[in-house]
Amino acid sequence: HLYLNHQEQAQIQLSRTPSTLPTLIIKRKPASLFEYQLDDFEFCDYIAQSAIKASIAV
């Protein structure tokens, strides 16, 4: 959904050129789903774009 007071920010987002998709590497496969730790995951080739500020719609 899109709030009326976020139209300008949405236009900025839509005008950006998408970058290549990042890769998620799972380094270890524990016996249980609940045994995963943050270090078990590596996010490669993520390219962040600048933040788009928007007021909170209430």
PyMOL Python script that loads the backbone (N, CA, C, O; Angstrom):
from pymol import cmd

cmd.read_pdbstr("""\
ATOM      1  N   HIS A   1       0.843  -1.182   0.000  1.00  0.00           N
ATOM      2  CA  HIS A   1       0.000   0.000   0.000  1.00  0.00           C
ATOM      3  C   HIS A   1       0.882   1.237   0.000  1.00  0.00           C
ATOM      4  O   HIS A   1       2.067   1.179   0.329  1.00  0.00           O
ATOM      5  N   LEU A   2       0.287   2.336  -0.370  1.00  0.00           N
ATOM      6  CA  LEU A   2       1.023   3.591  -0.473  1.00  0.00           C
ATOM      7  C   LEU A   2       0.175   4.713   0.110  1.00  0.00           C
ATOM      8  O   LEU A   2      -0.976   4.907  -0.282  1.00  0.00           O
ATOM      9  N   TYR A   3       0.752   5.441   1.044  1.00  0.00           N
ATOM     10  CA  TYR A   3       0.054   6.582   1.633  1.00  0.00           C
ATOM     11  C   TYR A   3       0.234   7.806   0.737  1.00  0.00           C
ATOM     12  O   TYR A   3       1.252   7.940   0.058  1.00  0.00           O
ATOM     13  N   LEU A   4      -0.746   8.684   0.740  1.00  0.00           N
ATOM     14  CA  LEU A   4      -0.697   9.877  -0.104  1.00  0.00           C
ATOM     15  C   LEU A   4       0.520  10.744   0.188  1.00  0.00           C
ATOM     16  O   LEU A   4       1.090  11.344  -0.724  1.00  0.00           O
ATOM     17  N   ASN A   5       0.924  10.813   1.461  1.00  0.00           N
ATOM     18  CA  ASN A   5       2.070  11.655   1.803  1.00  0.00           C
ATOM     19  C   ASN A   5       3.416  10.985   1.482  1.00  0.00           C
ATOM     20  O   ASN A   5       4.468  11.521   1.830  1.00  0.00           O
ATOM     21  N   HIS A   6       3.389   9.825   0.826  1.00  0.00           N
ATOM     22  CA  HIS A   6       4.621   9.139   0.425  1.00  0.00           C
ATOM     23  C   HIS A   6       4.764   9.056  -1.091  1.00  0.00           C
ATOM     24  O   HIS A   6       5.616   8.321  -1.590  1.00  0.00           O
ATOM     25  N   GLN A   7       3.945   9.796  -1.826  1.00  0.00           N
ATOM     26  CA  GLN A   7       3.993   9.724  -3.290  1.00  0.00           C
ATOM     27  C   GLN A   7       5.341  10.173  -3.853  1.00  0.00           C
ATOM     28  O   GLN A   7       5.869   9.547  -4.773  1.00  0.00           O
ATOM     29  N   GLU A   8       5.889  11.235  -3.315  1.00  0.00           N
ATOM     30  CA  GLU A   8       7.179  11.733  -3.812  1.00  0.00           C
ATOM     31  C   GLU A   8       8.282  10.697  -3.594  1.00  0.00           C
ATOM     32  O   GLU A   8       9.107  10.461  -4.477  1.00  0.00           O
ATOM     33  N   GLN A   9       8.289  10.085  -2.416  1.00  0.00           N
ATOM     34  CA  GLN A   9       9.306   9.072  -2.116  1.00  0.00           C
ATOM     35  C   GLN A   9       9.131   7.841  -3.012  1.00  0.00           C
ATOM     36  O   GLN A   9      10.115   7.229  -3.428  1.00  0.00           O
ATOM     37  N   ALA A  10       7.892   7.483  -3.302  1.00  0.00           N
ATOM     38  CA  ALA A  10       7.639   6.345  -4.193  1.00  0.00           C
ATOM     39  C   ALA A  10       8.169   6.632  -5.595  1.00  0.00           C
ATOM     40  O   ALA A  10       8.727   5.745  -6.240  1.00  0.00           O
ATOM     41  N   GLN A  11       8.000   7.853  -6.066  1.00  0.00           N
ATOM     42  CA  GLN A  11       8.513   8.229  -7.385  1.00  0.00           C
ATOM     43  C   GLN A  11      10.039   8.155  -7.417  1.00  0.00           C
ATOM     44  O   GLN A  11      10.624   7.726  -8.412  1.00  0.00           O
ATOM     45  N   ILE A  12      10.675   8.570  -6.332  1.00  0.00           N
ATOM     46  CA  ILE A  12      12.140   8.476  -6.245  1.00  0.00           C
ATOM     47  C   ILE A  12      12.565   7.011  -6.330  1.00  0.00           C
ATOM     48  O   ILE A  12      13.480   6.670  -7.079  1.00  0.00           O
ATOM     49  N   GLN A  13      11.903   6.151  -5.567  1.00  0.00           N
ATOM     50  CA  GLN A  13      12.232   4.720  -5.563  1.00  0.00           C
ATOM     51  C   GLN A  13      12.039   4.109  -6.953  1.00  0.00           C
ATOM     52  O   GLN A  13      12.878   3.339  -7.420  1.00  0.00           O
ATOM     53  N   LEU A  14      10.939   4.453  -7.603  1.00  0.00           N
ATOM     54  CA  LEU A  14      10.649   3.894  -8.925  1.00  0.00           C
ATOM     55  C   LEU A  14      11.599   4.408 -10.005  1.00  0.00           C
ATOM     56  O   LEU A  14      11.768   3.758 -11.037  1.00  0.00           O
ATOM     57  N   SER A  15      12.214   5.558  -9.782  1.00  0.00           N
ATOM     58  CA  SER A  15      13.127   6.118 -10.780  1.00  0.00           C
ATOM     59  C   SER A  15      14.537   5.532 -10.685  1.00  0.00           C
ATOM     60  O   SER A  15      15.355   5.741 -11.581  1.00  0.00           O
ATOM     61  N   ARG A  16      14.818   4.815  -9.629  1.00  0.00           N
ATOM     62  CA  ARG A  16      16.158   4.252  -9.440  1.00  0.00           C
ATOM     63  C   ARG A  16      16.391   3.049 -10.343  1.00  0.00           C
ATOM     64  O   ARG A  16      15.472   2.289 -10.647  1.00  0.00           O
ATOM     65  N   THR A  17      17.628   2.896 -10.759  1.00  0.00           N
ATOM     66  CA  THR A  17      18.014   1.733 -11.550  1.00  0.00           C
ATOM     67  C   THR A  17      18.314   0.580 -10.597  1.00  0.00           C
ATOM     68  O   THR A  17      19.155   0.719  -9.709  1.00  0.00           O
ATOM     69  N   PRO A  18      17.641  -0.550 -10.768  1.00  0.00           N
ATOM     70  CA  PRO A  18      17.906  -1.683  -9.871  1.00  0.00           C
ATOM     71  C   PRO A  18      19.332  -2.198 -10.051  1.00  0.00           C
ATOM     72  O   PRO A  18      19.864  -2.212 -11.162  1.00  0.00           O
ATOM     73  N   SER A  19      19.933  -2.614  -8.962  1.00  0.00           N
ATOM     74  CA  SER A  19      21.264  -3.214  -9.042  1.00  0.00           C
ATOM     75  C   SER A  19      21.101  -4.730  -9.155  1.00  0.00           C
ATOM     76  O   SER A  19      19.992  -5.255  -9.059  1.00  0.00           O
ATOM     77  N   THR A  20      22.212  -5.415  -9.359  1.00  0.00           N
ATOM     78  CA  THR A  20      22.152  -6.875  -9.434  1.00  0.00           C
ATOM     79  C   THR A  20      21.734  -7.436  -8.081  1.00  0.00           C
ATOM     80  O   THR A  20      21.977  -6.822  -7.042  1.00  0.00           O
ATOM     81  N   LEU A  21      21.112  -8.593  -8.104  1.00  0.00           N
ATOM     82  CA  LEU A  21      20.632  -9.194  -6.864  1.00  0.00           C
ATOM     83  C   LEU A  21      21.792  -9.746  -6.043  1.00  0.00           C
ATOM     84  O   LEU A  21      22.747 -10.286  -6.602  1.00  0.00           O
ATOM     85  N   PRO A  22      21.717  -9.615  -4.725  1.00  0.00           N
ATOM     86  CA  PRO A  22      22.752 -10.183  -3.866  1.00  0.00           C
ATOM     87  C   PRO A  22      22.576 -11.700  -3.748  1.00  0.00           C
ATOM     88  O   PRO A  22      21.558 -12.255  -4.161  1.00  0.00           O
ATOM     89  N   THR A  23      23.565 -12.338  -3.190  1.00  0.00           N
ATOM     90  CA  THR A  23      23.542 -13.782  -2.977  1.00  0.00           C
ATOM     91  C   THR A  23      23.565 -14.058  -1.480  1.00  0.00           C
ATOM     92  O   THR A  23      24.329 -13.442  -0.737  1.00  0.00           O
ATOM     93  N   LEU A  24      22.726 -14.985  -1.046  1.00  0.00           N
ATOM     94  CA  LEU A  24      22.727 -15.424   0.348  1.00  0.00           C
ATOM     95  C   LEU A  24      23.416 -16.774   0.410  1.00  0.00           C
ATOM     96  O   LEU A  24      22.991 -17.727  -0.242  1.00  0.00           O
ATOM     97  N   ILE A  25      24.478 -16.853   1.195  1.00  0.00           N
ATOM     98  CA  ILE A  25      25.208 -18.103   1.372  1.00  0.00           C
ATOM     99  C   ILE A  25      24.916 -18.628   2.772  1.00  0.00           C
ATOM    100  O   ILE A  25      25.079 -17.916   3.763  1.00  0.00           O
ATOM    101  N   ILE A  26      24.483 -19.879   2.838  1.00  0.00           N
ATOM    102  CA  ILE A  26      24.262 -20.535   4.133  1.00  0.00           C
ATOM    103  C   ILE A  26      25.487 -21.405   4.379  1.00  0.00           C
ATOM    104  O   ILE A  26      25.705 -22.397   3.683  1.00  0.00           O
ATOM    105  N   LYS A  27      26.280 -21.029   5.366  1.00  0.00           N
ATOM    106  CA  LYS A  27      27.581 -21.653   5.598  1.00  0.00           C
ATOM    107  C   LYS A  27      27.495 -22.996   6.315  1.00  0.00           C
ATOM    108  O   LYS A  27      28.380 -23.839   6.174  1.00  0.00           O
ATOM    109  N   ARG A  28      26.441 -23.188   7.073  1.00  0.00           N
ATOM    110  CA  ARG A  28      26.340 -24.389   7.903  1.00  0.00           C
ATOM    111  C   ARG A  28      24.880 -24.797   7.952  1.00  0.00           C
ATOM    112  O   ARG A  28      23.994 -23.942   7.956  1.00  0.00           O
ATOM    113  N   LYS A  29      24.622 -26.103   7.988  1.00  0.00           N
ATOM    114  CA  LYS A  29      23.253 -26.593   8.101  1.00  0.00           C
ATOM    115  C   LYS A  29      23.129 -27.387   9.404  1.00  0.00           C
ATOM    116  O   LYS A  29      23.477 -28.567   9.447  1.00  0.00           O
ATOM    117  N   PRO A  30      22.640 -26.749  10.451  1.00  0.00           N
ATOM    118  CA  PRO A  30      22.505 -27.452  11.722  1.00  0.00           C
ATOM    119  C   PRO A  30      21.375 -28.480  11.671  1.00  0.00           C
ATOM    120  O   PRO A  30      20.552 -28.472  10.756  1.00  0.00           O
ATOM    121  N   ALA A  31      21.352 -29.352  12.656  1.00  0.00           N
ATOM    122  CA  ALA A  31      20.339 -30.409  12.721  1.00  0.00           C
ATOM    123  C   ALA A  31      18.935 -29.843  12.912  1.00  0.00           C
ATOM    124  O   ALA A  31      17.958 -30.429  12.444  1.00  0.00           O
ATOM    125  N   SER A  32      18.832 -28.715  13.591  1.00  0.00           N
ATOM    126  CA  SER A  32      17.531 -28.116  13.882  1.00  0.00           C
ATOM    127  C   SER A  32      17.480 -26.685  13.353  1.00  0.00           C
ATOM    128  O   SER A  32      18.483 -25.971  13.356  1.00  0.00           O
ATOM    129  N   LEU A  33      16.324 -26.290  12.910  1.00  0.00           N
ATOM    130  CA  LEU A  33      16.103 -24.920  12.456  1.00  0.00           C
ATOM    131  C   LEU A  33      16.421 -23.914  13.559  1.00  0.00           C
ATOM    132  O   LEU A  33      16.860 -22.799  13.276  1.00  0.00           O
ATOM    133  N   PHE A  34      16.207 -24.296  14.788  1.00  0.00           N
ATOM    134  CA  PHE A  34      16.396 -23.400  15.926  1.00  0.00           C
ATOM    135  C   PHE A  34      17.859 -23.253  16.335  1.00  0.00           C
ATOM    136  O   PHE A  34      18.168 -22.472  17.235  1.00  0.00           O
ATOM    137  N   GLU A  35      18.760 -23.984  15.695  1.00  0.00           N
ATOM    138  CA  GLU A  35      20.185 -23.921  16.018  1.00  0.00           C
ATOM    139  C   GLU A  35      20.969 -22.966  15.114  1.00  0.00           C
ATOM    140  O   GLU A  35      22.171 -22.782  15.305  1.00  0.00           O
ATOM    141  N   TYR A  36      20.303 -22.367  14.143  1.00  0.00           N
ATOM    142  CA  TYR A  36      20.999 -21.406  13.284  1.00  0.00           C
ATOM    143  C   TYR A  36      21.476 -20.215  14.095  1.00  0.00           C
ATOM    144  O   TYR A  36      20.825 -19.792  15.050  1.00  0.00           O
ATOM    145  N   GLN A  37      22.623 -19.683  13.700  1.00  0.00           N
ATOM    146  CA  GLN A  37      23.174 -18.486  14.322  1.00  0.00           C
ATOM    147  C   GLN A  37      23.456 -17.464  13.223  1.00  0.00           C
ATOM    148  O   GLN A  37      23.535 -17.820  12.047  1.00  0.00           O
ATOM    149  N   LEU A  38      23.605 -16.223  13.596  1.00  0.00           N
ATOM    150  CA  LEU A  38      23.842 -15.157  12.628  1.00  0.00           C
ATOM    151  C   LEU A  38      25.065 -15.438  11.756  1.00  0.00           C
ATOM    152  O   LEU A  38      25.063 -15.133  10.563  1.00  0.00           O
ATOM    153  N   ASP A  39      26.092 -16.012  12.342  1.00  0.00           N
ATOM    154  CA  ASP A  39      27.325 -16.307  11.596  1.00  0.00           C
ATOM    155  C   ASP A  39      27.147 -17.406  10.545  1.00  0.00           C
ATOM    156  O   ASP A  39      28.046 -17.630   9.735  1.00  0.00           O
ATOM    157  N   ASP A  40      26.013 -18.086  10.547  1.00  0.00           N
ATOM    158  CA  ASP A  40      25.751 -19.133   9.563  1.00  0.00           C
ATOM    159  C   ASP A  40      25.362 -18.565   8.194  1.00  0.00           C
ATOM    160  O   ASP A  40      25.272 -19.308   7.217  1.00  0.00           O
ATOM    161  N   PHE A  41      25.136 -17.265   8.126  1.00  0.00           N
ATOM    162  CA  PHE A  41      24.666 -16.635   6.898  1.00  0.00           C
ATOM    163  C   PHE A  41      25.646 -15.567   6.425  1.00  0.00           C
ATOM    164  O   PHE A  41      26.227 -14.832   7.223  1.00  0.00           O
ATOM    165  N   GLU A  42      25.812 -15.503   5.117  1.00  0.00           N
ATOM    166  CA  GLU A  42      26.650 -14.460   4.526  1.00  0.00           C
ATOM    167  C   GLU A  42      25.897 -13.866   3.335  1.00  0.00           C
ATOM    168  O   GLU A  42      25.443 -14.587   2.447  1.00  0.00           O
ATOM    169  N   PHE A  43      25.776 -12.561   3.336  1.00  0.00           N
ATOM    170  CA  PHE A  43      25.089 -11.828   2.281  1.00  0.00           C
ATOM    171  C   PHE A  43      26.166 -11.227   1.392  1.00  0.00           C
ATOM    172  O   PHE A  43      26.915 -10.360   1.843  1.00  0.00           O
ATOM    173  N   CYS A  44      26.265 -11.661   0.145  1.00  0.00           N
ATOM    174  CA  CYS A  44      27.335 -11.219  -0.749  1.00  0.00           C
ATOM    175  C   CYS A  44      26.801 -10.319  -1.859  1.00  0.00           C
ATOM    176  O   CYS A  44      25.693 -10.512  -2.359  1.00  0.00           O
ATOM    177  N   ASP A  45      27.596  -9.352  -2.223  1.00  0.00           N
ATOM    178  CA  ASP A  45      27.319  -8.461  -3.356  1.00  0.00           C
ATOM    179  C   ASP A  45      26.067  -7.612  -3.173  1.00  0.00           C
ATOM    180  O   ASP A  45      25.383  -7.302  -4.149  1.00  0.00           O
ATOM    181  N   TYR A  46      25.759  -7.234  -1.937  1.00  0.00           N
ATOM    182  CA  TYR A  46      24.629  -6.338  -1.682  1.00  0.00           C
ATOM    183  C   TYR A  46      25.086  -4.899  -1.894  1.00  0.00           C
ATOM    184  O   TYR A  46      26.084  -4.469  -1.315  1.00  0.00           O
ATOM    185  N   ILE A  47      24.364  -4.164  -2.714  1.00  0.00           N
ATOM    186  CA  ILE A  47      24.696  -2.767  -2.986  1.00  0.00           C
ATOM    187  C   ILE A  47      23.550  -1.904  -2.468  1.00  0.00           C
ATOM    188  O   ILE A  47      22.461  -1.898  -3.043  1.00  0.00           O
ATOM    189  N   ALA A  48      23.796  -1.188  -1.400  1.00  0.00           N
ATOM    190  CA  ALA A  48      22.765  -0.326  -0.817  1.00  0.00           C
ATOM    191  C   ALA A  48      22.711   0.996  -1.566  1.00  0.00           C
ATOM    192  O   ALA A  48      23.739   1.542  -1.966  1.00  0.00           O
ATOM    193  N   GLN A  49      21.505   1.498  -1.746  1.00  0.00           N
ATOM    194  CA  GLN A  49      21.331   2.828  -2.312  1.00  0.00           C
ATOM    195  C   GLN A  49      21.048   3.786  -1.162  1.00  0.00           C
ATOM    196  O   GLN A  49      20.801   3.358  -0.035  1.00  0.00           O
ATOM    197  N   SER A  50      21.085   5.067  -1.448  1.00  0.00           N
ATOM    198  CA  SER A  50      20.875   6.051  -0.387  1.00  0.00           C
ATOM    199  C   SER A  50      19.456   5.955   0.170  1.00  0.00           C
ATOM    200  O   SER A  50      18.522   5.549  -0.522  1.00  0.00           O
ATOM    201  N   ALA A  51      19.322   6.335   1.427  1.00  0.00           N
ATOM    202  CA  ALA A  51      18.028   6.267   2.108  1.00  0.00           C
ATOM    203  C   ALA A  51      17.054   7.282   1.524  1.00  0.00           C
ATOM    204  O   ALA A  51      17.447   8.348   1.051  1.00  0.00           O
ATOM    205  N   ILE A  52      15.778   6.925   1.569  1.00  0.00           N
ATOM    206  CA  ILE A  52      14.709   7.840   1.169  1.00  0.00           C
ATOM    207  C   ILE A  52      13.912   8.134   2.433  1.00  0.00           C
ATOM    208  O   ILE A  52      13.243   7.251   2.969  1.00  0.00           O
ATOM    209  N   LYS A  53      13.982   9.355   2.901  1.00  0.00           N
ATOM    210  CA  LYS A  53      13.292   9.753   4.129  1.00  0.00           C
ATOM    211  C   LYS A  53      11.806   9.971   3.858  1.00  0.00           C
ATOM    212  O   LYS A  53      11.428  10.539   2.833  1.00  0.00           O
ATOM    213  N   ALA A  54      10.968   9.513   4.791  1.00  0.00           N
ATOM    214  CA  ALA A  54       9.521   9.716   4.686  1.00  0.00           C
ATOM    215  C   ALA A  54       8.940   9.828   6.087  1.00  0.00           C
ATOM    216  O   ALA A  54       9.392   9.159   7.017  1.00  0.00           O
ATOM    217  N   SER A  55       7.953  10.664   6.223  1.00  0.00           N
ATOM    218  CA  SER A  55       7.300  10.802   7.520  1.00  0.00           C
ATOM    219  C   SER A  55       6.415   9.584   7.771  1.00  0.00           C
ATOM    220  O   SER A  55       5.960   8.927   6.835  1.00  0.00           O
ATOM    221  N   ILE A  56       6.185   9.300   9.031  1.00  0.00           N
ATOM    222  CA  ILE A  56       5.322   8.186   9.402  1.00  0.00           C
ATOM    223  C   ILE A  56       3.876   8.601   9.210  1.00  0.00           C
ATOM    224  O   ILE A  56       3.445   9.645   9.700  1.00  0.00           O
ATOM    225  N   ALA A  57       3.136   7.777   8.494  1.00  0.00           N
ATOM    226  CA  ALA A  57       1.710   8.070   8.264  1.00  0.00           C
ATOM    227  C   ALA A  57       0.905   7.496   9.421  1.00  0.00           C
ATOM    228  O   ALA A  57       1.005   6.310   9.738  1.00  0.00           O
ATOM    229  N   VAL A  58       0.112   8.346  10.039  1.00  0.00           N
ATOM    230  CA  VAL A  58      -0.699   7.892  11.180  1.00  0.00           C
ATOM    231  C   VAL A  58      -2.160   8.011  10.824  1.00  0.00           C
ATOM    232  O   VAL A  58      -3.023   7.683  11.638  1.00  0.00           O
TER     233      VAL A  58
END
""", "prot")
cmd.dss("prot")
cmd.show_as("cartoon", "prot")
cmd.util.cbc("prot")
cmd.orient("prot")
